[in-house]
Amino acid sequence: MGFTRITLEIANVAQPERRRTVQLLVDTGALMTVVPATVLEELGIQPVTQRRFRGFGGVSTRRVGIAQFTYQEDVAGAPVVFGEPEDTPVMGVTTLEALGYEVDPANERIVRVESLLL
């Protein structure tokens, strides 16, 4: 099994016409999606908070905003981390589940799943 990468659109929730196509590594071990800060700033996405994250390099602080994600015909809003140059752009499980998908690692793709309503 290899890595699963997808191409999707990210947009400014307040101005959805401001959008851009990005490629992300799908990482089910990551809670949040990370997109380069330069892309988010270009789209006019504003940070709403800062969060501390633990990684291989220790603890770091990153800005976090809200973005609109579109994959195929599915659209969802989710938190997005303003990635620094050393951060890998990833799609975390929050965005993956908000869009209604799960990873099919054997075929290196994501597949639509039925969501639970409880």
C-alpha positions in Angstrom: 0.0 0.0 0.0 1.2 3.5 -0.8 0.1 7.0 -0.2 -3.3 8.4 -1.0 -3.3 11.9 -2.6 -6.4 13.7 -3.9 -7.1 16.9 -5.8 -9.9 19.0 -4.5 -11.0 22.6 -4.4 -10.6 24.9 -1.4 -12.6 28.1 -1.1 -13.3 31.1 1.1 -16.6 30.3 2.9 -17.6 34.0 2.8 -16.6 34.4 -0.8 -16.9 31.0 -2.5 -16.0 32.4 -5.9 -12.5 32.7 -4.4 -11.3 29.1 -4.9 -8.3 27.2 -5.8 -7.5 23.6 -6.7 -5.0 21.9 -4.4 -3.4 18.4 -4.0 -3.3 17.0 -0.5 -1.9 13.8 1.0 -4.8 12.1 2.9 -3.6 11.4 6.4 -6.1 9.5 8.7 -3.6 10.1 11.6 -4.1 13.9 11.2 -7.1 15.5 12.8 -7.0 18.7 10.8 -6.3 19.7 7.2 -3.1 21.6 6.5 -2.8 23.9 3.5 0.1 26.3 2.8 -0.6 29.7 4.5 0.2 31.4 1.2 -2.8 29.7 -0.5 -5.2 30.5 2.3 -4.1 34.1 2.4 -4.5 34.4 -1.4 -8.1 33.2 -0.9 -8.7 35.7 1.8 -9.3 33.0 4.4 -8.8 34.6 7.9 -7.5 32.8 10.9 -10.0 32.6 13.7 -7.8 31.0 16.4 -4.3 29.6 17.1 -3.7 26.0 18.2 -0.7 24.1 19.5 0.3 20.9 17.6 2.7 18.2 18.6 4.9 16.7 15.8 8.2 15.1 15.3 9.9 18.5 15.7 8.2 19.1 19.1 5.3 21.5 19.8 4.5 24.4 17.4 1.7 26.9 17.1 -0.3 27.4 13.9 -3.1 29.7 12.9 -6.4 28.0 12.1 -9.3 29.2 10.0 -12.5 27.8 8.3 -12.5 26.8 4.6 -15.0 25.3 2.2 -13.8 22.1 0.5 -15.3 20.6 -2.6 -14.5 17.0 -3.8 -16.4 15.8 -6.8 -20.0 17.0 -6.0 -19.6 17.0 -2.3 -19.1 20.3 -0.3 -18.3 20.8 3.3 -16.8 23.4 5.7 -14.0 22.4 8.0 -11.1 23.8 10.0 -7.9 24.4 8.1 -4.4 25.0 9.5 -2.3 27.7 7.9 0.7 25.6 7.0 4.3 26.8 7.2 6.8 26.0 4.4 8.1 23.0 6.5 4.5 21.5 6.9 3.3 18.8 4.6 -0.1 19.7 3.0 -2.5 17.1 4.3 -6.2 16.3 4.4 -7.1 15.3 8.0 -10.0 13.2 9.1 -12.2 16.1 10.1 -12.4 17.2 6.4 -12.5 13.7 5.1 -15.5 12.8 7.3 -17.2 16.2 6.8 -17.2 15.4 3.0 -18.5 11.9 3.7 -15.4 9.8 2.6 -13.1 7.2 3.9 -9.7 6.0 2.6 -9.4 2.9 0.4 -5.7 2.3 1.0 -5.5 -0.8 -1.3 -6.5 1.3 -4.3 -4.9 4.6 -3.0 -8.2 6.6 -3.2 -11.0 7.9 -1.1 -14.5 6.4 -1.4 -17.9 7.8 -0.5 -19.5 6.3 2.6 -22.9 6.5 4.2 -22.9 8.8 7.2 -24.5 7.9 10.5 -27.2 10.0 11.9 -27.7 9.2 15.6 
